[in-house]
């Protein structure tokens, strides 16, 4: 298991962009699947995006076309690029890998 540390969360206006980063304490080269979840106040945690070691990606329907997940194995980092942000994207975003969760980073979309 690796330790995961997210960063990049912030307050952003609707229509804005953010890039979240997830730095792992060790190599992610052999980790088959990594992803991002989010949890909004009063709502269940939901999967936002995932990526396999081979680069295959999947996205929740409500972020398709706006969010892009990527991984840089050389830097042991996973990214979530978010465009056209909406107020309903407001949540704590968590990075995950098998057996590990990060502490989360807050994204707030508000004018």
MMTF fields as JSON, N, C-alpha, C and O atoms, coordinates in Angstrom:
{
  "mmtfVersion": "1.0.0",
  "mmtfProducer": "UNKNOWN",
  "numBonds": 443,
  "numAtoms": 444,
  "numGroups": 111,
  "numChains": 1,
  "numModels": 1,
  "chainsPerModel": [1],
  "groupsPerChain": [111],
  "chainIdList": ["A"],
  "bondAtomList": [4, 2, 8, 6, 12, 10, 16, 14, 20, 18, 24, 22, 28, 26, 32, 30, 36, 34, 40, 38, 44, 42, 48, 46, 52, 50, 56, 54, 60, 58, 64, 62, 68, 66, 72, 70, 76, 74, 80, 78, 84, 82, 88, 86, 92, 90, 96, 94, 100, 98, 104, 102, 108, 106, 112, 110, 116, 114, 120, 118, 124, 122, 128, 126, 132, 130, 136, 134, 140, 138, 144, 142, 148, 146, 152, 150, 156, 154, 160, 158, 164, 162, 168, 166, 172, 170, 176, 174, 180, 178, 184, 182, 188, 186, 192, 190, 196, 194, 200, 198, 204, 202, 208, 206, 212, 210, 216, 214, 220, 218, 224, 222, 228, 226, 232, 230, 236, 234, 240, 238, 244, 242, 248, 246, 252, 250, 256, 254, 260, 258, 264, 262, 268, 266, 272, 270, 276, 274, 280, 278, 284, 282, 288, 286, 292, 290, 296, 294, 300, 298, 304, 302, 308, 306, 312, 310, 316, 314, 320, 318, 324, 322, 328, 326, 332, 330, 336, 334, 340, 338, 344, 342, 348, 346, 352, 350, 356, 354, 360, 358, 364, 362, 368, 366, 372, 370, 376, 374, 380, 378, 384, 382, 388, 386, 392, 390, 396, 394, 400, 398, 404, 402, 408, 406, 412, 410, 416, 414, 420, 418, 424, 422, 428, 426, 432, 430, 436, 434, 440, 438],
  "bondOrderList": [1, 1, 1, 1, 1, 1, 1, 1, 1, 1, 1, 1, 1, 1, 1, 1, 1, 1, 1, 1, 1, 1, 1, 1, 1, 1, 1, 1, 1, 1, 1, 1, 1, 1, 1, 1, 1, 1, 1, 1, 1, 1, 1, 1, 1, 1, 1, 1, 1, 1, 1, 1, 1, 1, 1, 1, 1, 1, 1, 1, 1, 1, 1, 1, 1, 1, 1, 1, 1, 1, 1, 1, 1, 1, 1, 1, 1, 1, 1, 1, 1, 1, 1, 1, 1, 1, 1, 1, 1, 1, 1, 1, 1, 1, 1, 1, 1, 1, 1, 1, 1, 1, 1, 1, 1, 1, 1, 1, 1, 1],
  "groupList": [{"groupName": "UNK", "atomNameList": ["N", "CA", "C", "O"], "elementList": ["N", "C", "C", "O"], "formalChargeList": [0, 0, 0, 0], "bondAtomList": [1, 0, 2, 1, 3, 2], "bondOrderList": [1, 1, 2], "singleLetterCode": "X", "chemCompType": "L-PEPTIDE LINKING"}],
  "groupTypeList": [0, 0, 0, 0, 0, 0, 0, 0, 0, 0, 0, 0, 0, 0, 0, 0, 0, 0, 0, 0, 0, 0, 0, 0, 0, 0, 0, 0, 0, 0, 0, 0, 0, 0, 0, 0, 0, 0, 0, 0, 0, 0, 0, 0, 0, 0, 0, 0, 0, 0, 0, 0, 0, 0, 0, 0, 0, 0, 0, 0, 0, 0, 0, 0, 0, 0, 0, 0, 0, 0, 0, 0, 0, 0, 0, 0, 0, 0, 0, 0, 0, 0, 0, 0, 0, 0, 0, 0, 0, 0, 0, 0, 0, 0, 0, 0, 0, 0, 0, 0, 0, 0, 0, 0, 0, 0, 0, 0, 0, 0, 0],
  "groupIdList": [1, 2, 3, 4, 5, 6, 7, 8, 9, 10, 11, 12, 13, 14, 15, 16, 17, 18, 19, 20, 21, 22, 23, 24, 25, 26, 27, 28, 29, 30, 31, 32, 33, 34, 35, 36, 37, 38, 39, 40, 41, 42, 43, 44, 45, 46, 47, 48, 49, 50, 51, 52, 53, 54, 55, 56, 57, 58, 59, 60, 61, 62, 63, 64, 65, 66, 67, 68, 69, 70, 71, 72, 73, 74, 75, 76, 77, 78, 79, 80, 81, 82, 83, 84, 85, 86, 87, 88, 89, 90, 91, 92, 93, 94, 95, 96, 97, 98, 99, 100, 101, 102, 103, 104, 105, 106, 107, 108, 109, 110, 111],
  "secStructList": [7, 7, 7, 3, 3, 3, 3, 7, 7, 7, 3, 3, 7, 6, 6, 7, 7, 3, 3, 3, 3, 3, 3, 3, 1, 1, 7, 7, 6, 6, 7, 7, 3, 3, 3, 3, 3, 3, 3, 7, 6, 6, 1, 7, 7, 3, 3, 3, 3, 3, 3, 3, 6, 6, 7, 7, 3, 3, 3, 7, 6, 6, 6, 6, 6, 6, 3, 3, 3, 3, 3, 3, 6, 6, 6, 6, 3, 3, 3, 3, 3, 3, 7, 1, 7, 7, 4, 4, 4, 7, 3, 3, 3, 3, 3, 3, 3, 6, 6, 3, 3, 7, 7, 7, 3, 3, 3, 3, 3, 7, 7],
  "xCoordList": [0.837, 0.0, 0.879, 1.968, 0.399, 1.095, 0.256, -0.961, 0.917, 0.207, -0.044, 0.804, -1.227, -1.641, -1.905, -2.545, -1.417, -1.61, -2.139, -1.476, -3.354, -3.964, -3.611, -3.325, -3.638, -3.457, -4.138, -4.503, -4.297, -4.854, -6.272, -6.769, -6.936, -8.297, -8.321, -7.383, -9.416, -9.505, -10.934, -11.823, -11.135, -12.39, -12.252, -11.284, -13.217, -13.169, -14.576, -15.572, -14.638, -15.934, -16.514, -15.769, -17.827, -18.446, -17.85, -17.641, -17.587, -16.949, -15.447, -14.791, -14.889, -13.45, -12.841, -13.533, -11.528, -10.777, -9.894, -9.49, -9.602, -8.659, -7.963, -8.512, -6.76, -6.091, -5.716, -4.986, -6.235, -5.891, -4.724, -4.595, -3.881, -2.759, -2.833, -3.302, -2.374, -2.318, -0.923, -0.571, -0.139, 1.229, 1.276, 0.789, 1.862, 1.984, 3.36, 4.353, 3.388, 4.64, 5.604, 6.787, 5.105, 5.951, 5.58, 4.784, 6.162, 5.924, 4.479, 3.912, 3.907, 2.551, 2.601, 1.561, 3.801, 3.954, 3.14, 2.512, 3.162, 2.502, 1.085, 0.426, 0.61, -0.753, -1.722, -1.719, -2.55, -3.382, -4.424, -4.703, -4.997, -6.096, -5.952, -5.712, -6.102, -6.143, -7.286, -7.675, -7.813, -8.963, -9.215, -8.491, -10.261, -10.716, -12.182, -13.016, -12.473, -13.829, -14.097, -13.18, -15.362, -15.714, -16.922, -17.726, -17.028, -18.17, -18.618, -17.877, -19.838, -20.435, -21.193, -21.584, -21.402, -22.128, -23.497, -24.285, -23.766, -25.06, -25.27, -26.371, -24.224, -24.362, -23.385, -22.405, -23.685, -22.789, -21.541, -21.541, -20.476, -19.251, -19.473, -20.115, -18.945, -19.134, -17.811, -16.93, -17.698, -16.524, -16.612, -17.63, -15.554, -15.504, -14.8, -15.306, -13.621, -12.828, -11.825, -11.41, -11.439, -10.433, -9.529, -9.886, -8.344, -7.387, -6.604, -6.173, -6.421, -5.659, -4.18, -3.791, -3.375, -1.942, -1.67, -0.642, -2.592, -2.443, -2.988, -2.909, -3.547, -4.045, -5.512, -6.014, -6.21, -7.646, -8.343, -8.035, -9.279, -9.957, -11.46, -12.032, -12.089, -13.54, -13.977, -13.262, -15.178, -15.667, -17.135, -17.897, -17.502, -18.909, -19.593, -18.985, -20.84, -21.556, -21.597, -21.549, -21.687, -21.857, -20.567, -20.587, -19.438, -18.185, -17.569, -16.566, -18.15, -17.607, -17.545, -18.492, -16.411, -16.232, -15.723, -15.322, -15.734, -15.251, -14.012, -13.168, -13.905, -12.783, -11.896, -12.37, -10.598, -9.644, -8.709, -8.064, -8.641, -7.719, -6.476, -6.56, -5.329, -4.084, -3.146, -3.359, -2.114, -1.129, 0.258, 0.472, 1.196, 2.6, 3.366, 3.693, 3.647, 4.308, 5.705, 6.169, 6.37, 7.717, 7.699, 8.658, 6.6, 6.466, 5.587, 5.357, 5.098, 4.224, 3.045, 2.698, 2.445, 1.387, 0.228, 0.418, -0.968, -2.185, -2.827, -2.812, -3.379, -3.962, -5.444, -5.904, -6.165, -7.543, -7.682, -7.745, -7.728, -7.936, -9.425, -10.136, -9.896, -11.323, -11.582, -10.982, -12.472, -12.862, -14.363, -15.103, -14.781, -16.215, -16.871, -17.926, -16.236, -16.727, -18.09, -18.398, -18.889, -20.243, -20.373, -19.607, -21.324, -21.515, -21.726, -21.319, -22.353, -22.585, -21.327, -21.369, -20.208, -18.928, -18.28, -17.247, -18.876, -18.348, -18.355, -19.388, -17.195, -17.057, -15.625, -14.744, -15.431, -14.073, -13.69, -14.422, -12.551, -12.081, -10.982, -10.029, -11.147, -10.217, -9.547, -10.178, -8.268, -7.515, -7.512, -7.404, -7.631, -7.67, -6.804, -6.612, -6.298, -5.68, -6.066, -6.568, -5.86, -6.279, -5.727, -4.514, -6.611, -6.223, -5.82, -5.482, -5.846, -5.385, -6.329, -6.872, -6.503, -7.266, -6.428, -5.729, -6.507, -5.889, -6.772, -7.853, -6.298, -7.045, -8.091, -8.97, -8.01, -8.995, -8.551, -7.752, -9.086, -8.843, -10.167, -10.934, -10.425, -11.723, -11.76, -10.879, -12.796, -13.08, -14.415, -15.427, -14.417, -15.636, -15.849, -14.987, -17.001, -17.334, -18.462, -19.596, -18.133, -19.107, -18.703, -17.521, -19.709, -19.443, -19.459, -19.254],
  "yCoordList": [-1.187, 0.0, 1.247, 1.255, 2.272, 3.544, 4.577, 4.438, 5.609, 6.744, 7.754, 7.98, 8.351, 9.26, 10.637, 10.76, 11.657, 13.032, 13.867, 14.036, 14.384, 15.216, 16.685, 17.128, 17.417, 18.861, 19.494, 18.813, 20.805, 21.525, 22.014, 22.779, 21.587, 22.052, 23.538, 24.081, 24.175, 25.619, 26.088, 25.304, 27.367, 28.031, 28.546, 29.231, 28.214, 28.628, 29.033, 28.513, 29.956, 30.412, 29.396, 28.646, 29.371, 28.495, 28.759, 29.904, 27.672, 27.779, 27.733, 27.659, 27.775, 27.768, 26.376, 25.382, 26.333, 25.087, 24.891, 25.851, 23.631, 23.274, 21.992, 21.181, 21.809, 20.531, 20.014, 20.658, 18.841, 18.175, 17.229, 16.632, 17.105, 16.177, 15.205, 15.549, 14.005, 12.976, 12.374, 11.638, 12.695, 12.202, 10.959, 10.959, 9.908, 8.656, 8.553, 9.08, 7.857, 7.734, 6.745, 6.719, 5.935, 4.959, 4.834, 5.609, 3.862, 3.689, 3.277, 2.42, 3.908, 3.535, 2.72, 2.373, 2.415, 1.747, 0.46, 0.163, -0.295, -1.602, -1.565, -2.602, -0.393, -0.289, -0.267, 0.652, -1.303, -1.482, -0.384, 0.057, 0.053, 1.005, 2.089, 1.807, 3.344, 4.47, 5.373, 5.407, 6.104, 6.919, 8.067, 8.287, 8.79, 9.914, 9.702, 9.398, 9.867, 9.901, 11.32, 12.121, 11.602, 12.864, 12.66, 11.75, 13.528, 13.5, 14.914, 15.721, 15.191, 16.496, 16.432, 15.35, 17.567, 17.574, 16.925, 17.272, 15.983, 15.33, 14.294, 13.762, 13.996, 13.031, 11.883, 11.975, 10.802, 9.656, 9.909, 10.696, 9.211, 9.306, 8.669, 7.623, 9.292, 8.761, 8.725, 9.56, 7.737, 7.632, 8.682, 8.792, 9.442, 10.487, 9.98, 10.119, 9.387, 8.927, 7.896, 7.901, 7.009, 6.01, 5.78, 6.076, 5.242, 4.983, 3.727, 3.535, 2.873, 1.653, 1.895, 2.958, 0.894, 1.016, 1.118, 1.649, 0.609, 0.687, 1.964, 2.174, 2.824, 4.104, 4.133, 5.156, 3.03, 3.029, 3.856, 3.738, 4.689, 5.587, 5.346, 4.854, 5.702, 5.7, 6.887, 7.335, 7.379, 8.595, 8.443, 7.712, 9.151, 9.27, 10.064, 10.941, 9.751, 10.414, 11.927, 12.668, 12.383, 13.815, 14.616, 15.834, 13.958, 14.688, 14.396, 15.006, 13.483, 13.149, 14.383, 15.166, 14.538, 15.686, 16.921, 17.89, 16.9, 18.061, 17.734, 18.601, 16.492, 16.077, 15.1, 14.325, 15.158, 14.224, 13.71, 14.487, 12.392, 11.778, 11.317, 10.862, 11.446, 10.991, 10.542, 10.845, 9.821, 9.365, 9.523, 9.318, 9.891, 10.01, 9.052, 9.381, 7.874, 6.86, 7.294, 6.902, 8.084, 8.545, 9.464, 9.513, 10.187, 11.106, 10.533, 11.185, 9.316, 8.683, 9.578, 9.753, 10.134, 11.115, 10.856, 10.499, 11.045, 10.964, 12.353, 13.044, 12.743, 14.066, 13.978, 12.999, 15.018, 15.173, 16.608, 17.548, 16.759, 18.065, 18.3, 17.491, 19.413, 19.702, 21.017, 22.044, 20.974, 22.16, 22.404, 21.532, 23.592, 23.949, 23.548, 22.914, 23.924, 23.516, 24.128, 25.253, 23.347, 23.738, 23.72, 23.033, 24.459, 24.427, 23.013, 22.703, 22.163, 20.787, 19.936, 18.792, 20.469, 19.775, 20.037, 19.448, 20.907, 21.194, 19.94, 19.291, 19.606, 18.376, 18.278, 19.047, 17.31, 16.897, 15.783, 14.806, 15.938, 14.976, 14.112, 14.61, 12.803, 11.832, 11.034, 10.631, 10.823, 9.941, 8.553, 8.407, 7.528, 6.167, 5.23, 5.416, 4.231, 3.083, 1.873, 2.061, 0.678, -0.475, -0.435, -0.488, -0.344, -0.34, 1.008, 1.102, 2.058, 3.363, 4.478, 4.478, 5.419, 6.641, 7.823, 7.74, 8.913, 10.13, 10.834, 10.355, 11.972, 12.714, 13.628, 14.123, 13.855, 14.671, 16.109, 16.639, 16.726, 18.14, 18.788, 18.232, 19.96, 20.62, 21.408, 22.219, 21.149, 21.943, 22.637, 21.985, 23.953, 24.732, 25.558, 26.343, 25.374, 26.11, 27.073, 26.663, 28.343, 29.341, 30.711, 31.014, 31.526, 32.9, 33.835, 35.039],
  "zCoordList": [0.0, 0.0, 0.0, 0.573, -0.637, -0.637, 0.092, 0.208, 0.58, 1.155, 0.04, -0.823, 0.082, -0.977, -0.386, 0.658, -1.047, -0.58, -1.745, -2.768, -1.555, -2.59, -2.388, -1.276, -3.477, -3.413, -4.626, -5.583, -4.557, -5.695, -5.515, -6.341, -4.448, -4.22, -3.883, -3.298, -4.267, -4.067, -4.27, -4.602, -4.067, -4.417, -5.847, -6.178, -6.682, -8.085, -8.525, -8.022, -9.457, -9.961, -10.943, -11.574, -11.071, -12.081, -13.461, -13.862, -14.168, -15.475, -15.424, -16.463, -14.233, -14.077, -14.152, -14.378, -13.956, -14.058, -12.839, -12.182, -12.55, -11.501, -11.894, -12.64, -11.396, -11.536, -10.153, -9.4, -9.847, -8.599, -8.837, -9.906, -7.825, -7.888, -6.733, -5.649, -6.964, -5.933, -5.967, -6.889, -4.956, -4.876, -4.004, -2.874, -4.536, -3.804, -3.146, -3.648, -2.005, -1.25, -1.882, -1.54, -2.798, -3.458, -4.923, -5.452, -5.551, -6.98, -7.26, -6.581, -8.272, -8.695, -9.98, -10.539, -10.446, -11.736, -11.81, -12.826, -10.72, -10.732, -10.181, -10.103, -9.801, -9.272, -10.447, -11.266, -10.504, -11.674, -11.842, -12.957, -10.719, -10.831, -9.78, -8.605, -10.221, -9.309, -9.737, -10.904, -8.765, -9.124, -8.184, -7.213, -8.503, -7.7, -7.333, -8.186, -6.056, -5.554, -5.059, -4.876, -4.851, -4.203, -3.303, -3.505, -2.304, -1.407, -1.112, -0.552, -1.499, -1.227, 0.093, 0.53, 0.724, 2.007, 1.881, 1.001, 2.767, 2.781, 1.704, 1.56, 0.941, -0.144, 0.034, 0.773, -0.666, -0.624, -1.456, -2.403, -1.067, -1.837, -3.197, -3.295, -4.252, -5.589, -6.343, -6.136, -7.22, -8.07, -9.168, -9.851, -9.333, -10.356, -11.604, -12.718, -11.403, -12.546, -12.073, -10.914, -12.981, -12.673, -13.866, -15.006, -13.581, -14.644, -14.316, -13.179, -15.309, -15.109, -15.4, -15.883, -15.099, -15.377, -16.874, -17.295, -17.662, -19.109, -19.711, -20.922, -18.858, -19.345, -19.701, -20.167, -19.491, -19.746, -18.677, -17.491, -19.098, -18.163, -18.155, -19.128, -17.036, -16.972, -16.117, -15.221, -16.426, -15.795, -15.408, -16.042, -14.354, -14.025, -15.14, -15.753, -15.387, -16.474, -16.303, -17.285, -15.062, -14.847, -14.958, -14.781, -15.249, -15.453, -16.821, -17.19, -17.563, -18.886, -19.766, -19.841, -20.428, -21.301, -20.587, -21.232, -19.26, -18.488, -17.656, -17.429, -17.204, -16.364, -17.135, -17.965, -16.839, -17.429, -16.354, -15.65, -16.234, -15.29, -16.052, -17.193, -15.398, -16.014, -14.903, -13.729, -15.29, -14.315, -14.904, -16.099, -14.044, -14.424, -13.527, -12.386, -14.045, -13.226, -12.795, -11.724, -13.601, -13.256, -12.039, -11.269, -11.877, -10.742, -9.636, -8.618, -9.84, -8.836, -8.489, -7.322, -9.517, -9.319, -10.274, -11.437, -9.748, -10.538, -10.523, -9.505, -11.646, -11.777, -12.138, -12.726, -11.774, -12.235, -12.726, -11.934, -14.034, -14.639, -14.784, -15.381, -14.235, -14.236, -14.967, -14.649, -15.937, -16.693, -16.518, -16.063, -16.884, -16.866, -15.553, -15.534, -14.476, -13.161, -12.859, -13.253, -12.149, -11.778, -10.262, -9.585, -9.723, -8.26, -7.728, -6.608, -8.516, -8.056, -8.034, -7.582, -8.513, -8.384, -7.03, -6.708, -6.247, -4.915, -4.061, -3.897, -3.521, -2.745, -2.225, -2.608, -1.344, -0.99, -1.953, -2.111, -2.589, -3.583, -2.972, -2.373, -3.142, -2.571, -3.682, -4.659, -3.502, -4.388, -3.777, -2.56, -4.621, -4.109, -4.937, -6.138, -4.259, -4.902, -4.049, -2.941, -4.505, -3.715, -2.291, -2.088, -1.322, 0.077, 0.634, 1.813, -0.177, 0.293, -0.135, -1.24, 0.77, 0.495, 0.969, 1.979, 0.232, 0.705, 1.721, 2.062, 2.196, 3.22, 2.606, 3.311, 1.315, 0.617, 0.434, 1.206, -0.606, -0.858, -1.247, -2.034, -0.691, -0.871, -2.173, -2.457, -2.951, -4.15, -3.941, -3.685, -4.05, -3.898, -5.155, -5.55, -5.777, -6.994, -6.647, -6.401, -6.634, -6.204, -6.731, -6.888, -6.999, -7.41, -6.206, -6.357]
}
